[in-house]
Amino acid sequence: MGIEVVEGSHAELLETIDDIFVETQRRKGFKAYDSRTFTRINEALPPRRKMRAFLAMHEGRPVAGVVVSLFGTTGQMQNSATLEAGLRVNAAYLLQWRALLWIKANGGLRYDLHGVNAQTNPGVYQFKRGLAGKHPVETVHLGTFETPGPLPSRLLVQSGESMRIHADRWKTQAGAMVNRLRNWKPPQAEPAPAEEMDASDAAVLAKAPTGPA
């Protein structure tokens, strides 16, 4: 039986690929980003900006998945994962080809395969290097750096962050208080029970004068 490719942008498809990615991390023994973040982002995107997911099915079961986006004329791979069963039938190659066809059909001119590292992940590096053909372009970007800066700058940034945290906390508390006030209803006053006079009270009233002395 061959490989069937299902493609689309609906949440169920991306969630299935998320599950494959989690299993891929477990198999390879590494911990990467949470791919479910892409699924949540995709739900918030307008239809023309949604990601495109490609799922390989073999013998009725999902075995590999690829998720891509298109930014202008550049397609970018957002997620890719393959189970052991998918490796045996080279499902990832078929999915990447289908993703390339979709990118080209929608005006794309290049395909960004995302990050590679020949030292720490040589297998994925060779896969992406081979997929790029005869004229691959490897781009190296500067990493993320943080500098503390002068003391006044650090104090200013720390003060701003502290104020933002407190402002968010006050906003939450104020919202809760407003909701309580909106739902608050004054208690209904119950009529006081009529007092009953006992025999001693009646005797006192009987002895009290009723007119001027």
RODO-2510 file (C-alpha; in nm, 4 decimals, decimal comma):
residues 213
     n   res          X          Y          Z
     1     m     0,0000     0,0000     0,0000
     2     g     0,1332     0,3458    -0,0925
     3     i     0,1354     0,6754     0,0952
     4     e    -0,1701     0,8987     0,1022
     5     v    -0,1163     1,2714     0,1622
     6     v    -0,3849     1,4753     0,3374
     7     e    -0,3418     1,8519     0,3356
     8     g    -0,5279     2,1486     0,4754
     9     s    -0,5273     2,4168     0,7452
    10     h    -0,7812     2,2874     0,9971
    11     a    -0,6889     2,2378     1,3620
    12     e    -0,7367     1,8593     1,3676
    13     l    -0,4708     1,8142     1,0996
    14     l    -0,2143     2,0304     1,2796
    15     e    -0,2904     1,8592     1,6110
    16     t    -0,2174     1,5191     1,4556
    17     i     0,1202     1,6476     1,3371
    18     d     0,1809     1,7884     1,6868
    19     d     0,1386     1,4366     1,8262
    20     i     0,3876     1,3014     1,5721
    21     f     0,6341     1,5739     1,6691
    22     v     0,6082     1,4832     2,0379
    23     e     0,6776     1,1184     1,9533
    24     t     0,9697     1,2235     1,7319
    25     q     1,1240     1,4163     2,0209
    26     r     1,0855     1,1114     2,2447
    27     r     1,2451     0,8843     1,9853
    28     k     1,5421     1,1149     1,9238
    29     g     1,5833     1,2086     2,2892
    30     f     1,5639     1,5856     2,2595
    31     k     1,3336     1,8572     2,3863
    32     a     1,2481     2,1375     2,1450
    33     y     0,9789     2,4009     2,1260
    34     d     0,6132     2,3264     2,1888
    35     s     0,4738     2,2808     1,8384
    36     r     0,1210     2,3282     1,9731
    37     t     0,2023     2,6975     1,9806
    38     f     0,1813     2,6988     1,5994
    39     t    -0,1581     2,5323     1,6137
    40     r    -0,2901     2,8008     1,8483
    41     i    -0,1418     3,0778     1,6324
    42     n    -0,2908     2,9246     1,3200
    43     e    -0,6380     2,9333     1,4734
    44     a    -0,6065     3,3113     1,5183
    45     l    -0,4808     3,3824     1,1658
    46     p    -0,7110     3,5029     0,8854
    47     p    -0,7828     3,2437     0,6132
    48     r    -0,5303     3,3802     0,3626
    49     r    -0,2507     3,3736     0,6249
    50     k    -0,3097     3,0273     0,7669
    51     m    -0,0360     2,7647     0,7608
    52     r    -0,0587     2,4648     0,5314
    53     a    -0,0249     2,1187     0,6830
    54     f     0,0662     1,8001     0,4972
    55     l     0,0054     1,4643     0,6650
    56     a     0,1320     1,1306     0,5310
    57     m    -0,0902     0,8284     0,5914
    58     h     0,0441     0,4748     0,5489
    59     e    -0,1718     0,1672     0,6019
    60     g    -0,4399     0,3887     0,7480
    61     r    -0,2183     0,5521     1,0117
    62     p    -0,0416     0,8914     1,0230
    63     v     0,3352     0,8475     0,9899
    64     a     0,4758     1,1926     0,9077
    65     g     0,3788     1,5570     0,8859
    66     v     0,5029     1,8937     0,7589
    67     v     0,3651     2,2416     0,8308
    68     v     0,4657     2,5402     0,6160
    69     s     0,3839     2,9100     0,5886
    70     l     0,4106     3,1512     0,2977
    71     f     0,5450     3,5030     0,3587
    72     g     0,5357     3,6975     0,0349
    73     t     0,7429     3,4873    -0,2048
    74     t     0,9184     3,2854     0,0675
    75     g     0,7835     2,9601     0,1997
    76     q     0,9026     2,8573     0,5444
    77     m     0,8873     2,5181     0,7127
    78     q     0,7382     2,5593     1,0604
    79     n     0,7254     2,1994     1,1765
    80     s     0,8323     1,8592     1,0498
    81     a     0,8173     1,5175     1,2151
    82     t     0,8359     1,1520     1,1145
    83     l     0,7583     0,8303     1,2983
    84     e     0,9597     0,5103     1,2595
    85     a     0,6970     0,3763     1,0192
    86     g     0,7341     0,6914     0,8100
    87     l     1,1120     0,6563     0,7929
    88     r     1,0795     0,3109     0,6391
    89     v     0,8746     0,4467     0,3462
    90     n     1,0549     0,7843     0,3077
    91     a     0,7325     0,9721     0,3797
    92     a     0,9144     1,2990     0,4586
    93     y     1,0462     1,3296     0,1021
    94     l     0,6988     1,3043    -0,0456
    95     l     0,5620     1,5595     0,2010
    96     q     0,8390     1,8089     0,1267
    97     w     0,7718     1,7710    -0,2448
    98     r     0,4022     1,8371    -0,1924
    99     a     0,4861     2,1391     0,0233
   100     l     0,7141     2,2736    -0,2529
   101     l     0,4369     2,2344    -0,5094
   102     w     0,1953     2,4262    -0,2856
   103     i     0,4465     2,7064    -0,2243
   104     k     0,5190     2,7415    -0,5962
   105     a     0,1481     2,7333    -0,6894
   106     n     0,0861     3,0217    -0,4490
   107     g     0,3601     3,2470    -0,5819
   108     g     0,6575     3,1312    -0,3758
   109     l     1,0077     3,1549    -0,5218
   110     r     1,2167     3,0100    -0,2386
   111     y     1,1800     2,7647     0,0478
   112     d     1,3325     2,8318     0,3898
   113     l     1,3990     2,4980     0,5611
   114     h     1,4559     2,6675     0,8960
   115     g     1,7517     2,5896     1,1212
   116     v     2,0236     2,3294     1,0684
   117     n     2,3210     2,2200     1,2745
   118     a     2,5744     1,9860     1,1158
   119     q     2,7407     1,9099     1,4518
   120     t     2,4493     1,8466     1,6868
   121     n     2,1998     1,7089     1,4331
   122     p     2,3887     1,5724     1,1302
   123     g     2,0990     1,3574     1,0074
   124     v     1,8575     1,6484     0,9683
   125     y     2,1393     1,8597     0,8240
   126     q     2,2067     1,6050     0,5490
   127     f     1,8339     1,5749     0,4773
   128     k     1,7880     1,9497     0,4353
   129     r     2,1182     1,9880     0,2506
   130     g     2,0144     1,7231     0,0014
   131     l     1,6635     1,8637    -0,0341
   132     a     1,8070     2,2036    -0,1303
   133     g     1,9506     2,0641    -0,4548
   134     k     2,2624     2,1837    -0,6354
   135     h     2,2569     2,5444    -0,5159
   136     p     2,1699     2,5571    -0,1462
   137     v     2,2021     2,8817     0,0454
   138     e     2,3055     2,8587     0,4088
   139     t     2,2439     3,1786     0,6037
   140     v     2,4025     3,2328     0,9438
   141     h     2,2337     3,4861     1,1717
   142     l     2,3702     3,6514     1,4815
   143     g     2,2409     3,4970     1,7993
   144     t     2,0473     3,6686     2,0741
   145     f     2,2627     3,8734     2,3099
   146     e     2,1740     4,0617     2,6267
   147     t     2,3787     4,3371     2,7816
   148     p     2,3083     4,4888     3,1231
   149     g     2,4069     4,8420     3,0177
   150     p     2,4724     5,1321     3,2559
   151     l     2,3257     5,1217     3,6053
   152     p     2,0638     5,3965     3,5378
   153     s     1,9411     5,2021     3,2337
   154     r     1,9121     4,8782     3,4311
   155     l     1,7241     5,0515     3,7107
   156     l     1,4910     5,2166     3,4604
   157     v     1,4144     4,8863     3,2882
   158     q     1,3631     4,7049     3,6190
   159     s     1,1315     4,9818     3,7427
   160     g     0,9310     4,9668     3,4218
   161     e     0,8961     4,5884     3,4437
   162     s     0,7929     4,6104     3,8086
   163     m     0,5323     4,8775     3,7290
   164     r     0,3960     4,6671     3,4434
   165     i     0,3630     4,3599     3,6675
   166     h     0,1884     4,5607     3,9409
   167     a    -0,0359     4,7324     3,6866
   168     d    -0,1448     4,3952     3,5462
   169     r    -0,2119     4,2691     3,8982
   170     w    -0,4136     4,5800     3,9900
   171     k    -0,6062     4,5569     3,6659
   172     t    -0,6996     4,1963     3,7391
   173     q    -0,8036     4,2767     4,0953
   174     a    -1,0029     4,5814     3,9832
   175     g    -1,1825     4,3736     3,7209
   176     a    -1,2726     4,1126     3,9796
   177     m    -1,4027     4,3822     4,2151
   178     v    -1,6145     4,5406     3,9388
   179     n    -1,7655     4,2015     3,8580
   180     r    -1,8484     4,1436     4,2242
   181     l    -2,0135     4,4873     4,2471
   182     r    -2,2152     4,4208     3,9327
   183     n    -2,3438     4,0940     4,0729
   184     w    -2,3998     4,2252     4,4260
   185     k    -2,7572     4,2516     4,5474
   186     p    -2,8541     4,4145     4,8769
   187     p    -3,0001     4,1694     5,1287
   188     q    -3,3761     4,1810     5,1659
   189     a    -3,4779     4,3209     5,5074
   190     e    -3,7053     4,0860     5,6948
   191     p    -3,9976     4,2387     5,8909
   192     a    -3,9339     4,2424     6,2622
   193     p    -4,1526     3,9911     6,4489
   194     a    -4,4255     4,1404     6,6604
   195     e    -4,3309     4,1398     7,0273
   196     e    -4,5612     3,9599     7,2596
   197     m    -4,6304     4,1063     7,6053
   198     d    -4,6073     3,8799     7,8991
   199     a    -4,8161     3,9189     8,2151
   200     s    -4,5643     4,1463     8,3926
   201     d    -4,5607     4,3937     8,0989
   202     a    -4,9385     4,4124     8,1025
   203     a    -4,9385     4,4834     8,4766
   204     v    -4,6984     4,7766     8,4391
   205     l    -4,9063     4,9338     8,1628
   206     a    -5,2172     4,8977     8,3754
   207     k    -5,0573     5,0911     8,6653
   208     a    -4,9185     5,3717     8,4487
   209     p    -5,1113     5,7033     8,4760
   210     t    -5,3108     5,8030     8,1706
   211     g    -5,3510     6,1760     8,2410
   212     p    -5,1917     6,4728     8,4143
   213     a    -5,1247     6,4337     8,7877
***
